[in-house]
């Protein structure tokens, strides 16, 4: 089955891929064409998280072809480390409050998170919060975010937001996320904390 998701905005490529995979019988192949890096990463992650074999190939005009094989899967149960809370830290801004103080507070709050006995499983950045994950390497926030990621915290930045602010190519920490994946995280865990 072939699915052309070129030019579709988030979360459409993931939603159409999900629907197509649900309709396909086992031992089938789905070929999805997308036209942005965010869509490529999101569809790949969705497929791989669903236990499917997925591979991407670059095409002309900035497009990618993602081949997903639906068939026999074998999942291994991984013993999750006890160091994480199944919570999502949801960031909507690059500050807590406004101005210079707000910028200092976001660094302070996230740095303090590193000292907790259990870390949140994931951090989701939307709207202006994507400016945190794309900040200059020398910015104080970058050291904190890289330390959280090194400890195993999953960090996602909204793909549409990255594109809106023109910083898709500047992501320095974490992965590109999408609306469907974000909603799954917000509703699937033990809770969400918003700063």
Protein Blocks (a to p, Z undefined) as FASTA:
>chain_A
ZZdfehiacfklmmmmmmmmmmpcghiacddddfbfklmmmmmmmmmmnopacdddddeh
hiacddddddddddddddddfkbccdddddfbfbeheajllmmmmmmmmmmmmmpmbdcf
bdcdehjllmmmmgcfklmklmmmmmmmmnopacdddfklmmmnopmmmcfgdcdddfkl
mmmmmmmmnbdcdZZ
